[in-house]
Amino acid sequence: MHKLMKIHVKYFASVRDLMKIDSEDLSIENSLSVHELWKELTAKINAPENILIAVNHKYVDKETKLNDGDEVAYFPPVTGG
């Protein structure tokens, strides 16, 4: 039996527009990476792959594993100019 982990997910800027919500609380069954979670959350929509991801207010690599109680934030890629 898998223990459910609770995480809080926030979406910013164009990612928020794409997801049509600001944030959500999720229960996930196992330790997904932040990128695996993104793929699950966006399975039914055309979402960018090259996004910025933060866990608990720190930018992380896309292979970072999630833990119970984490706050995940997804941002659009930053464009300079």
N, C-alpha and C positions, 0 to 999 in steps of 0.2 A: 504494500500500500504506500502510495506517495503522499507525502505531507504537502499540503497546499502552502504556497508562499504568497504573501500579499505584497503587491508593489503599487506605487503611485506613478502614473505616467502623465507627463505634461507635453503639450505641443505648442510650438512657437511660430509666429509669422506665417509664411505660406504653408508650412506643414499643418498649422492649426486650421487654415482655410480648407486644406485638402481633407483633413479628418473630420471637419465640421463640429469639433468640440475643443475646449481648452485643456481638459484633463480628464482622467478616469482612474478609478481604482480597479485593479485586476487581481484575480487569483490565478496563479499558474502552477502547474503540477510539478515541474522539475526545473533544474537550474539551466534555463535557456541563456544563450548569449544575448546581448542587447541587439545584435543584428538579426538573430533568429526571431526574436520577439517582433522586431520591425517588419520582417517578412510575413509573420503571421497576422499582424495588425493590418497590413496593407495588401493582403492576398487578393482582395476583390477590387482594388483600385490601382490606377496607374501612378505609382509613387516613385520618387527619385531614390536611387540606391546610394548616392554620394551625399549622405546627410551627416550632420554633426550630432554627436551623442554625448550626453553628460549623465553621470550617475552620482547622486548625492553632491551635486554642484561642482563636479570635476569632470573635465573632458576625458573620455576613455576611448580605447581601441574597440573596434566593432566586435571583437571576440571576447570582450569582458563578460564574465558570467554574472548573472543576477543573484541576489541574495534576498531573503525575507526582509521586508521593510524598506527596500531600496526605493529611492525616487529617481525615475528615469526621465530625461528630457531630450526631445528630438527637435533639432533646429535645421533650417534649410542651410545649404552650403553658403558660406560668406563669399560675396564677390567684391573685389576691390575696384578702385577706379580713381 
